[in-house]
Each structure stands twice: as structure tokens, then as C-alpha cells.
Amino acid sequence: MELLQYLERDCIAIAPELCDLDSVLHKIAALTSSKTSRLDTDEVYQLFSDREKMGSTAIGESIAFPHCRVPKLDKFIVGILVVPQGINFDSADGHLTKIFIFVLGPDDKGPEYLHVLSSLSRSTNFPGFIESLLAQTTSNKIYQKYVECIEYGEDLVGQKGYVSFHAFIQKKELFQEILEIFNAVSDCQFIVIESHGAGEYLAKMPLYMSFGRDQPDHFHRLIIGIVPKNFVNKLLWQVRQASGDLDRQRDVLIIVQDIAFLAGALD
């Protein structure tokens, strides 16, 4: 999925004059309503406001992803609003929010909607993203910098076909991050398997029962994905950003294998 096909150049703005949540939502509504004939600015504002009342879309680290769904909208509309001084947006980490990447999406495209949100979220995880966006002085420069962030780490080899990508994870927080990475990959099918360490099974066998009786039930998840080859380098890079140096990790293991034959599909 190409985020750039949804990002509207004239839905990008720098607004140092904004001072609170309400003024930010009004500004976002003004930017997005010009892109749809179905709703006026007040209606779009109300949709964004209703979504924020369900829970803040500020995820922390100065970033928020305001979004709302619109019945019969025929396309996604993505924009960026930068408020350099930051405002209180009820962020998860309690910090001021400075970058608002917002989405107006069709109500009837639930799976694609999730892909868009996940992809936007992952696009902000590149090193120095916040600082580099805040350093831009015009909306056009923000657009250019964001495009660089989206394209950073892309595999340019141009390979064709798919690989089997396995992520063995023993840390809950890391599992959630890596699962979001997989969810953001277009043309990717994946499943999650809940499992246990071998020691927990051995502990139930009479011969080894005394060794594992006091062992805690550790967190174990396996994500198996069928991933396009031309996305593998970027996917590995994003996993490394989430987990740190894989060679030093004791709670994540990654295996990538070529696929000799592939048929069928999963929901």
C-alpha cells in the first residue's frame, strides 16, 4: 500500500497559533473538508471530536493520529499538521503533542483503514523523525521530508516473489510492536500462534516434572507471515528498530526463508 497516494499536499500546514485540542481539530476539519463534497467543516470537526472523546489518538512522543470514518467517502485523505510549541492533547505519556498526522477514511473499508493507520504509525518510527519534521519551515518541505521517511529503508533490488517470515517473540510489548509492523505491510498474509516454551511441556512429563514445577508460564508468540521479497529489507529494518540489535536479543528470533511453492490464501 502506498501512503503517498493518500497524502494531500494542501492538507499539510504549520500552525503555531493553535493553543488547544479544540483549535487543532477545527484546523484539521478545515483542511480535510475542502477535499470532500459530502461534509462541511463543522460536520468534519464533529466527527474528529467524537472520535477523540472515545479516547485520545495521541500515542506519545509528540505525535497524534486523529482519524474518523465517513460513510460513502470514496477515498482516504491524509494530512499533517505541525504545532511547533505543542499542545495538551491528552497524550499517553503526558507530553505536549506537536505533530498531528490525520486521516479521513471511508466507513466501508475497515481492513484498509487499519492498514493506513498502522502504516502511518510505523512511518514515524524512523530515527530523528520528530526532530526532522519540526525543523521544516514550510508545508512543502514537510511533505518532502515525510516522503523521505516513508521511502527510507525500501528495498530497491526489485526481487519478485514471496518469503516466509517467522518472528518468535517472548516479550509482550515487543510482540505488539512487531504485530503492528506486519499489519502495515500490503500484500502480506500472516497469522499469530500462541505457544509455550519446551520446558513447560517437559515439566508435565513424569521424568522431568521436578525440574519445571516452579517455572513461570512465559510469554510466547509466533508470527508467521508471507511477505513480498521486495519488502523484506524494510521489514527487517523496522523489526530491528523495535527490538534493537537482534544478535544481542534473548526474547526475539527472526527467520526468513524462500518459498518454493505458494498456493491458496487466508482471511
C-alpha positions as CSV (number, residue, x, y, z in Angstrom):
1,M,0.0,0.0,0.0
2,E,1.4,3.4,-1.0
3,L,0.8,6.1,1.7
4,L,1.7,8.8,-0.8
5,Q,-1.5,8.2,-2.8
6,Y,-3.5,9.3,0.2
7,L,-1.3,12.2,1.4
8,E,-2.7,15.5,0.2
9,R,-0.2,18.3,-0.2
10,D,-2.7,21.0,0.6
11,C,-3.7,19.2,3.8
12,I,-0.3,19.9,5.3
13,A,0.2,23.0,7.5
14,I,2.3,24.6,10.2
15,A,0.1,26.4,12.8
16,P,2.0,28.0,15.7
17,E,-1.2,30.0,16.6
18,L,-3.1,26.9,17.8
19,C,-3.3,26.6,21.5
20,D,-5.6,23.7,22.5
21,L,-7.3,20.4,21.3
22,D,-10.4,22.2,20.0
23,S,-8.5,24.6,17.8
24,V,-6.4,21.7,16.4
25,L,-9.5,19.8,15.5
26,H,-11.1,22.8,13.9
27,K,-7.9,23.3,11.8
28,I,-7.8,19.7,10.7
29,A,-11.5,19.9,9.8
30,A,-10.9,23.0,7.7
31,L,-8.0,21.2,5.9
32,T,-9.9,18.0,5.1
33,S,-13.4,19.3,4.4
34,S,-12.1,21.0,1.3
35,K,-11.3,17.5,-0.1
36,T,-14.8,16.1,0.2
37,S,-18.1,17.5,-1.1
38,R,-20.0,15.2,1.3
39,L,-19.3,17.2,4.5
40,D,-18.8,20.7,5.5
41,T,-16.2,21.9,8.0
42,D,-18.5,21.7,11.1
43,E,-19.5,18.1,10.3
44,V,-15.9,17.0,9.8
45,Y,-15.0,18.7,13.1
46,Q,-17.7,16.9,14.9
47,L,-16.6,13.5,13.5
48,F,-13.0,14.1,14.7
49,S,-14.2,15.5,18.0
50,D,-16.5,12.4,18.6
51,R,-13.5,10.1,17.9
52,E,-11.3,12.0,20.4
53,K,-14.0,11.6,23.1
54,M,-13.7,7.9,22.7
55,G,-10.0,8.1,23.7
56,S,-7.1,10.3,22.7
57,T,-5.3,9.5,19.5
58,A,-2.1,11.0,20.9
59,I,0.3,8.0,21.2
60,G,3.1,9.9,23.0
61,E,6.5,11.2,21.9
62,S,4.8,14.4,20.5
63,I,2.7,12.5,17.9
64,A,-1.0,12.0,17.5
65,F,-3.1,10.3,14.7
66,P,-6.5,12.0,14.7
67,H,-8.8,9.9,12.5
68,C,-12.5,9.4,11.7
69,R,-14.6,7.3,9.4
70,V,-17.1,8.9,6.9
71,P,-20.0,7.0,5.3
72,K,-19.8,6.7,1.5
73,L,-16.5,8.6,1.3
74,D,-14.7,7.3,-1.8
75,K,-11.1,7.8,-0.8
76,F,-8.7,8.2,2.1
77,I,-7.5,11.7,2.9
78,V,-4.2,12.0,4.9
79,G,-2.7,15.3,6.1
80,I,-0.1,16.6,8.5
81,L,-0.5,19.5,11.0
82,V,2.6,20.7,12.9
83,V,2.1,22.9,16.0
84,P,5.8,23.7,16.9
85,Q,5.2,24.7,20.6
86,G,2.9,21.7,21.2
87,I,-0.5,21.5,22.9
88,N,-2.1,19.3,25.6
89,F,-3.8,16.5,23.6
90,D,-4.2,14.1,26.5
91,S,-1.1,12.2,25.3
92,A,-0.4,8.7,26.7
93,D,3.0,9.9,28.1
94,G,1.7,13.3,29.4
95,H,3.9,15.3,27.0
96,L,2.7,18.0,24.7
97,T,1.8,16.9,21.2
98,K,3.4,18.7,18.2
99,I,2.8,16.6,15.1
100,F,-0.7,15.6,14.1
101,I,-0.9,13.1,11.2
102,F,-4.7,12.8,10.5
103,V,-6.9,10.6,8.4
104,L,-10.4,10.9,7.0
105,G,-11.4,7.4,5.7
106,P,-14.3,5.5,4.1
107,D,-16.6,3.9,6.6
108,D,-16.8,0.7,4.5
109,K,-13.1,-0.1,4.2
110,G,-12.3,-1.4,7.6
111,P,-9.3,-3.6,6.8
112,E,-7.7,-1.0,4.5
113,Y,-8.4,1.6,7.2
114,L,-6.4,-0.4,9.7
115,H,-3.5,-0.8,7.2
116,V,-3.5,3.0,6.7
117,L,-3.3,3.7,10.4
118,S,-0.7,1.1,11.0
119,S,1.4,2.3,8.1
120,L,1.2,5.9,9.3
121,S,2.2,4.8,12.8
122,R,5.2,2.8,11.6
123,S,6.3,5.7,9.3
124,T,7.0,7.8,12.3
125,N,9.4,5.3,13.9
126,F,12.4,6.2,11.9
127,P,15.4,7.8,13.8
128,G,15.1,11.5,14.1
129,F,11.6,11.7,12.6
130,I,10.1,14.2,15.1
131,E,13.1,16.5,15.1
132,S,13.4,16.4,11.3
133,L,9.7,17.3,10.7
134,L,9.7,20.0,13.3
135,A,12.8,21.6,11.7
136,Q,10.9,22.2,8.4
137,T,9.7,25.8,7.8
138,T,7.1,25.3,5.0
139,S,4.3,22.8,4.2
140,N,6.1,21.8,1.0
141,K,9.3,21.0,3.0
142,I,7.2,18.9,5.5
143,Y,5.8,16.9,2.5
144,Q,9.3,16.3,1.1
145,K,10.7,15.2,4.5
146,Y,7.8,12.9,5.2
147,V,8.2,11.3,1.7
148,E,11.8,10.6,2.6
149,C,10.7,9.0,5.9
150,I,8.2,6.7,4.1
151,E,10.7,5.7,1.5
152,Y,13.6,5.3,3.9
153,G,14.8,1.7,4.1
154,E,12.9,0.5,1.0
155,D,14.5,-2.5,-0.8
156,L,15.5,-1.3,-4.2
157,V,16.7,-4.6,-5.5
158,G,13.4,-5.3,-7.2
159,Q,13.2,-9.0,-6.4
160,K,9.9,-10.8,-7.2
161,G,8.0,-13.5,-5.3
162,Y,7.5,-14.1,-1.6
163,V,9.3,-15.3,1.5
164,S,8.2,-16.9,4.7
165,F,8.9,-14.6,7.6
166,H,8.9,-16.0,11.1
167,A,9.1,-13.9,14.3
168,F,9.4,-15.8,17.6
169,I,8.7,-13.4,20.4
170,Q,8.9,-13.8,24.2
171,K,8.2,-10.2,25.2
172,K,4.6,-8.8,25.2
173,E,5.4,-5.2,24.5
174,L,7.7,-6.2,21.6
175,F,5.1,-8.6,20.2
176,Q,2.6,-5.7,19.9
177,E,5.1,-3.5,18.1
178,I,6.1,-6.3,15.6
179,L,2.5,-7.3,15.0
180,E,1.7,-3.7,14.0
181,I,4.7,-3.8,11.6
182,F,3.2,-6.9,9.9
183,N,-0.2,-5.3,9.8
184,A,1.2,-2.3,7.9
185,V,2.6,-4.5,5.1
186,S,0.5,-4.5,2.0
187,D,0.1,-7.8,0.2
188,C,1.1,-9.7,3.3
189,Q,-0.8,-12.6,4.9
190,F,0.1,-13.5,8.5
191,I,-1.1,-15.5,11.5
192,V,-0.2,-15.5,15.2
193,I,0.3,-18.7,17.1
194,E,0.3,-18.7,20.9
195,S,2.7,-21.3,22.3
196,H,4.8,-22.3,25.3
197,G,8.5,-23.0,25.8
198,A,9.7,-26.6,25.5
199,G,10.5,-26.6,29.2
200,E,6.8,-26.1,30.1
201,Y,5.9,-29.2,28.1
202,L,8.8,-31.3,29.6
203,A,7.7,-30.3,33.1
204,K,4.5,-32.1,32.5
205,M,6.3,-35.4,31.7
206,P,6.9,-37.7,34.7
207,L,10.6,-37.9,34.2
208,Y,11.2,-34.1,34.2
209,M,8.3,-33.0,36.4
210,S,10.5,-32.0,39.4
211,F,12.6,-29.6,37.2
212,G,9.8,-27.5,35.8
213,R,7.3,-27.3,38.7
214,D,8.4,-23.8,39.7
215,Q,8.9,-22.5,36.2
216,P,6.7,-19.4,35.4
217,D,4.5,-19.5,32.3
218,H,6.5,-17.3,30.0
219,F,5.0,-15.2,27.1
220,H,5.5,-17.0,23.8
221,R,4.1,-15.8,20.4
222,L,5.0,-16.8,16.9
223,I,4.1,-14.6,13.9
224,I,4.3,-16.3,10.5
225,G,3.9,-14.1,7.5
226,I,4.0,-14.5,3.8
227,V,5.9,-11.3,2.7
228,P,6.8,-9.9,-0.7
229,K,10.5,-10.2,-1.3
230,N,10.8,-6.6,-2.2
231,F,9.7,-5.6,1.3
232,V,11.9,-7.9,3.3
233,N,14.8,-5.4,3.9
234,K,12.4,-2.7,5.1
235,L,10.6,-5.2,7.3
236,L,13.8,-6.4,8.9
237,W,14.9,-2.8,9.4
238,Q,11.6,-1.9,11.1
239,V,11.9,-5.0,13.4
240,R,15.4,-4.0,14.3
241,Q,14.2,-0.5,15.2
242,A,11.6,-2.1,17.5
243,S,13.8,-4.8,19.1
244,G,17.3,-3.4,19.0
245,D,20.3,-5.4,17.9
246,L,18.9,-8.9,17.0
247,D,22.3,-10.5,17.6
248,R,22.1,-9.4,21.2
249,Q,18.4,-10.2,21.9
250,R,17.2,-13.0,24.1
251,D,13.5,-12.5,23.6
252,V,13.1,-12.4,19.8
253,L,14.2,-14.7,16.9
254,I,13.7,-13.9,13.2
255,I,13.9,-16.5,10.4
256,V,13.3,-15.7,6.7
257,Q,13.0,-18.5,4.2
258,D,12.5,-18.6,0.4
259,I,9.2,-20.2,-0.7
260,A,9.5,-22.8,-3.4
261,F,5.7,-23.2,-3.8
262,L,2.8,-21.0,-2.8
263,A,-0.9,-21.5,-3.3
264,G,-4.1,-20.5,-1.6
265,A,-4.9,-17.6,0.7
266,L,-6.1,-16.8,4.3
267,D,-8.7,-14.3,5.5
